[in-house]
Amino acid sequence: MAEQEITPAEAASRQRLDKWLFFTRLTKSRSIAQKAIEGGKVRVNDHRVTQPSHALKGGDVVMLSLDRRDVTVRMRSGGSRRGPFEEARLLYDDLTPVPVPGERLTPFEQATREPGSGRPTKRERREIDRLQDGWDIGGEE
């Protein structure tokens, strides 16, 4: 099976995945991009990629699983440097679905808990103690 020849124009339009993630400002550094790729958190065209040297070409869809969100982007072109956000934004089209507004909890909802979940309050603890004192758990009468 012969390996396909890459023309110089194609080679110029292709770029390493870790460099491209760094140039687009999707990751803070190239080493973080490499760790994410090797950890299986990056998919290119619905295929998991584990090599940071994977060559991206224009039109590839990259799915990146970050700490707080998942990002889906389509590569427009390769970058030559890590520039400002406005310049980096020109390297890709954002395909990330818009989050549903009701899906996210407010800070107040995060701070409060449902009754009966988590550690018992002092009052609930007293009630538990009263119940246990009234019942004979060991079966002795």
Secondary structure, 3 states (H helix, E strand, C coil): CCCCCCCHHHHHHCEEHHHHHHHCCCCCCHHHHHHHHHCCCEEECCEECCCCCCEECCCCEEEEECCCCEEEEEECCCCCCCCCHHHHHHHEEECCCCCCHHHCCCHHHHHCCCCCCCCCCHHHHHHHHHHHHHCCCCCCC
